[in-house]
Amino acid sequence: MEIHASYDQHIEVHKYYAGTIFGVVVLALALEAVLPVYFRSAAILELPLLITIYFGLSRRNPSSGLLLGMAIGLTQDSLGHTPFGMYGIAKTAVGFVASSFGSRIDVDHPISRFLLTFVFFHLHNAVLVLTDRILLGQHEPYLEMRLIIASLVNSVVAVILYPLLDRLRKT
Amino acid sequence: MSIPSRHRSLTLFAAAIAAQVLLLAVQIRRGQQVRLIRVWAIESVSPLGRGAAWSVDGVRGLWNNYVGLRHMREENDQLRGEVGELRMRNSQLESRAAEADRLAGLLGFRDVHSEVQTLAARVIGASPDPSSHMVFISRGSRDGVKRDMGVITPEGVVGKIFAVYPDTSQVLLLTDKESGVGALLAASRSQGPVRGSGDPLLGLEYISSDVKVEQGEKILTSGQDRIFPKDLPVGTVVQVQPDRRSPFQKISVKPAARLDGLEEVLVLLTRQEFTFRKDADKAPVPVASVTSPKPAAFPTAPKPVASVTPSKPTAPPPPTKPAIPPAPKPAAPVTSPKPAASEAPSKAVEPETPEAPKTPETPDNP
């Protein structure tokens, strides 16, 4: 137990200036809505998910991680035409798991960020498909080539995006 | 009873998931969306979309002007040459347009054409949900836009208005899985619904294997969905395959409108208000070939055929024609083809589809 306690003491919990998280979330949602109009291929990006993962990993608090994921997911639901809760449930799960991971492993290394984003992207999609199938009775296909490409692209974008977001941390 | 701190976040997680599952269940059971939250969210994001559109226009304009100033002399010489060429082409086109106008006048199309009111709108955003093919446009209920109005471009059909907010509307594109339009083959006049599949190509359904369909054949609107007038271009046949398991063919259709790069669209303001005109009924050719300035975008008034959305309470179908053309075709509404009985839950969470009884206040003025 002592080892665990001393390990926890070395885990750095990052803080952000007031309004930073809100601003980043709104910007991500707005970009998600606007970018595909001008660049069709930008539809493959899942910026709200990347933001959920980032703040979950860096704040390392499961409660705030899941609440942030829920807020982002429900906002995304409200902007689309999916039933309320579809993206909410998926991003709540991702926010919770990401913040739980964040308190246990090094999440600042680019390779771990790439792998974590890849895994969380698939977790997000798995929850979406499960919700679709179990709650809504629809049979959405799961593993498609598009999903694999999207997860790889988003993981690469995460590796580039997260260092930029690191600059918003309180020093 | 206090919860141990190490279990607190797990409890909160379970509560959040349970609350959202409950929220989903309530929507399915009641068959309604939480409109107010949607309105708040969309109204707060749409100014950003407008701002982005404004900024992009500004940057684009600045860049174009800069390049134009740098290469003005070369462009001037080039443009002089083009002007001469265009003048010649213009005079040719004017004579053709005059001829077309005369033909249109003879056929009674011109009067019909002027009745169809359209509203230009700018595309200001796309849906953040990657699985849905939707865009936001810069016109809303304050401009007279209503739900289920048709949306077109000069090239052809784009989709229909899915939700209306004060200054913004959501357009469900033809390529969305829930989208569809009543259509017919230009050559054989065989009718069937064109449905979106979530992919760039559409599918024309319920065309019997006996009907001869060629690649490159044009698909036009049938006018039966009461959203789009008759004979608007929908797309072109790109692939025809026989289906061994059914008496119908598998027909893939490329949309006539360029749906992946929409910037400006026209909203048809005359939903369900097409008046029966005998002169239009007799027209032997589509209006696209006889109206001069914007042939495809300004459609003719359609024939008042029977409604394919029989559950809609606002427009009783005329008794003269059956709801759908050939006998084996199912009576699924083509405008928003959510499966009816077998997929009841998914239908229940989409109350804004045209099948649902329309409430006069909530969809347009929350």
Interface residues (C-beta under 8 A of the other chain):
Chain A: V26 L29 A30 E32 A33 V34 L35 P36 V37 Y38 R40 A43 I44 E46 P48 N61 P62 S63 L66 L67 M70 L74 T75 Q76 D77 S78 L79 G80 H81 T82 P83 F84 G85 M86 Y87 G88 I89 T92 A93 F96 S100 T131 L135 L136 G137 Q138 A150
Chain B: R8 S9 L10 L12 F13 A16 I17 Q20 V21 L23 L24 A25 Q27 I28 Q33 V34 I37 R38 W40 A41 I42 S44 V45 L48 G49 A52 A53 V56 V123 I124 G125 A126 S127 P128 D129 P130 S131 S132 M134 V135 F136 F162 A163 Q170 L172 D260 G261 L262 E263 E343 A344 P345 S346 V349 E350 E352
